[in-house]
Amino acid sequence: MQTLVRRPTIDDLRLSPGKRARLYRLLYEYGPANGTLLFLPIDQGIEHGPVDFFDNPDSIDQDYIFRLAIEGKYSGVACHIGLAEKYFGPYAGKIPLLLKINGKTNIPSDEDPFSPMTSSVEDAVRLGADAVGYTLYVGSPRQAEDIAQLDGVRQDCERYGMPLVVWSYPRGKAIKEKGGQDSLYAVDYAARLACEFGADVVKLNVPKVGDNLEKQPKPYNTLNLSEEDAIRKVVKSAGRTLVLISGGSKVGDEDLLHKARLAMDAGVTGLIFGRNLWQRKWDDSLEITSRIHKMLEAYSA
């Protein structure tokens, strides 16, 4: 399956002037600055607890993360309200802020996940953010509550001219029964929902092709695609929504570069790599970041 997908651009998104101005800064004034995106997220302290900082103890210091993002020439840092209010001030204007406005711990069961609000779009405006991030748990038994909450956020984003980035994550018992949260069926559905619910940018995981194929609904149970074709399919399902691919758990340099290149070849707009960058030591992180930048130079939009 070699369906060609044109990478959407800012002109395809039909944005208000405020949204366009902020998203333009992210795409063309910071990071690769060529129409692609490279974000450094640090929301894992809420989602996973302090355990993720053990590999590189220096990374628990938010000043370390902002300095790394500036020196590594990232498009922005994604973090929650507490870290933004306590640490972002000295770095405002030097690196964009993507404020995550909902979150949850991983302590309870993930059978019916829901991510409550931790801040607001108004907070993002006050802090000088260039975008807000919202986690939607696709397929959760609490999806009615989640979708209603997202709709309120979307309306506020329109009111304040703030780009909306949706972490669109399949979760819950029904998703497990239909092939799992990283199946092509689940990720493809998550991509489509982000577009239909009004996201400007969607963050997705790479589909695990071939896993639990027989459990996936028709016709997904017959689609034995390559990784690149699977990513290409979810990019197409996302329509006029820019796609970011998540880095996930830490992997080796060559595996990380392979994932990045595969995703970009398939038509995504950019990458959002957290643990794969700040779990490395400072020099190692900057070295692999430099290699990612050189790769992204080939994907100007």
N, C-alpha and C positions, 0 to 999 in steps of 0.2 A: 504494500500500500504506500504510494508515494504521492499523496495529495499535497499540492503546493499551497503554502499558507503565507500570505504577505504579512509581514510584521506591522501591526497597526502603529500609526504615528499620532502625535498630539492633535494633528488636524482632523483625525478620524473621530475623536472623542466627543465633539460638539459641546465644549466646555464653556461655562460662564467666564467672563474676564478674570475674576479672582482666582478661580481654579486653574485657568490656563497660565496665569502669571506664576503661580506657585509651582505647578508641575513643570513649566518651562525651566525654572531655576534648577529643579532636580535633574532634568534631562540634559540641559545644555550649559549649565554654569558650574556645576560641581561634579565630582566623580569622574567618570570617563568623558563627560561633557560632549558626547557625540550622538545623543539620542538614546543611549542605553543607560541602565541603572545598576549600581552596585551598593547595596545597603549593608550596614553592620547592625544586626539586632542584638539587644541585650535585655530581652524580656524573660529569659530563662530562669532568672532568680525567683520569679513568681511561679512560672509553669513547672519547674523541676526542683526548686529549692537550691540551697548553696552547693549541692553536690557537683554541679557542673564546673565550679571554680577550682576544684582540687587539682586538675591537670596543670593549671597555670595560676597559682595563688595571686599573682599580681592583678589578674583580671577581675577580681572582686571589687577593685577600686574603680569607680565610674570615671574618675579623672583619667585613668589609664585608657579606658575605652574611647573617650572623646579625643584624647591625644593620638591614639592609634588611628582613629577615623580621619583625623586631619592630615596626619603624616602619610597615611595610606591613600589619601585622595578618594574617599568614599562619597557617594551621593548623599548620604545622611545616616544618622543613628536612630534606631527605633528603640524607645524605652517608655516606661510608665511614668506617671505623674510625680512620684516621690523622687526618682532619680533626676527627672527633668528640673524640678523645682530646686533641688539641693545642689546640682552640679552644672546645669547647662549654662547658667548666666555668663561665665567668663568665655564661653565658646560660641555664644550667639553671634551670628554673622560670619563665623568661620567654618561652620559645618551645619547643614540643615537638620532639623529635628522632625522625626516622624513619631508623633505621640500615640502610644497604644492606650486606648481608653476603656478596654475591658480585659478581664483576666481571671484566672482561677488557679488553684493549686492542683497537684496531681495526687493528693492524699486520698480523697474519696474514690470510689469505683467510677470507671469511665462508661458505665452502662447507659447513663442518661445525663451526659455532660451539659453544662450551661455556664457561660462566662459572663458574670455580672459587670456592670459599669464600675470603673474605678476612677474615671474623670469624665470630662465632657469636651465637646468641640469648642465650646467657649474657652475652656482652659487652654486648648491648643492655640487659639488665637492670641490669648493673653501672653503665652510663652513664646510667641513668634515662630510657631511650628509651620512647616510647609506642607504637612499632610497629617491625617489621622489614620490609625490602624484599628481594625475591629476584627475579632475572631468569631466566625460563624461555624457552629458545629452541625454540619450537614447530616441529616438523618437522625439526629438525637430525638428521643421521645419528647424533649422539651423544645422542639423546633418552633412551635407556635410562639412561645415566649421569646425565643431567640430572634425570629424573623421580625416580630413586632418591635423589639428593641433596636434591631438594625435599621428598621424603617425610620425610627425617630432620629437615629444618628445621621442617616442619609439626608433627611430634611434639614437638619442643622448644618450639614456640610454644604448644602445648596444655599442656605441662608447666609453663611459666612464665607462662601467661596473657597472652601477647603477640600482638596482632593481626598477621596476616600479609598483607602487600601484595605481590602478584605482578606484576612487569613481564612481561606475557605477549606475547612478541614472535616472530612467525613469521620463521624464517630458514632458509637452506640451499638447496641445489640443487633439492630436490623442491618446495619452496615456489615457487621461481622458475618452475619448469616448469608450475605449476598456477595461474599468474596473478600471482604476485609477493607480497611480504610485506605490502603494504597493500591487497590485494584484499579484497573482502567475504568471500569464502570463507576466506581466511587469518585475518582479524581475528575473524570469527565463531567459527571453530574455536578460536582462542586464548582467546576469552571463555568458551566452554564448558569448555575444559580447566581454566581457573583455578577455576571453580566446582567441577568434579568432583574436582580435586586438593586442595580444602580451603582455598582462599584466602578471606580475609574481604573483601579489596578487590583489584581488578584494575586495572592501568594499561594502557590500550590506545591505539593510534593511531586517528585517524579513517579509516575505509575510503575508498579512492579509487574512487568509483563510476564505472562505465563503462570503466575501464582494463583492458585485456587480458581483456575479458569472455569472449571465445571460448576462452581457455585454461583457464578455471575449470571445475571438475567440475560435473556436473549436480546440482541444477537451478540452481546459481549463475550459470551461463552464460546463463540466461534472465531473471535478476532485474536489470532496469535501473532501479534505485531512485534516489530523491533522496538527498542526503547525510543529511538528517534521518532518513529512513526506514531508511537503512543503519545509522546509529547506534542507532536505536530497536531494530533487529533484534539487534544485538550486546548491547544492554542486556538484552533478553529472554533471550538465550542465556546470559548471565551468571547468571541466576536470583537466588538469595539471596546474591549477591556484589555489594558496592558497586563502581561503575565510576568510575574517574578517566580523563579524556581528556588525553592528552599535548599539549603545545604544539608540539613539534618545532622546526624551524629558525625563526629570527627572521623575523617578517612585520610589516607595518604595523599601526598601532593599530586601524583599522577592520576589517581582516581578522582580527586576533586577537579582537576583540570579537564579530565575526560567528561565529567558530568556537566561542567560549565560549557564546554564546546558543543556537546550533544544538544543541550538545551538551546543555545544560541542558534545552532544550525536549524533547529526545529521551529524557530520563529518567536521565541520569547523575547521580551524587552530587556530583561535583566536578571540579576541574581541577588539573593538575600542570604548571605553566608555569615553565621554567627560563631557557633562553637568551632567550626572549621578554621576560623581565623584567630579569635582571641584565646582559644585553648592552646594554640601554639605560642612559643616564646616570642618576645618582641621582634627580634631580627628575622626569625623564621616566618612570622606572620607577614612582615613587610615584604619579604622576598617572594612568597607565594602570591601576595596581593599584586606585586609588580608584574608577575607573570600573567595574572588574570587581566590586568589592565592592557598588557600588550596583545592578549588574545582579543579583548573587546574592541580594540582599534579597528579590527576588520569588519565590525558590524555597525558602522555609522548609519544613522537614520535621519 
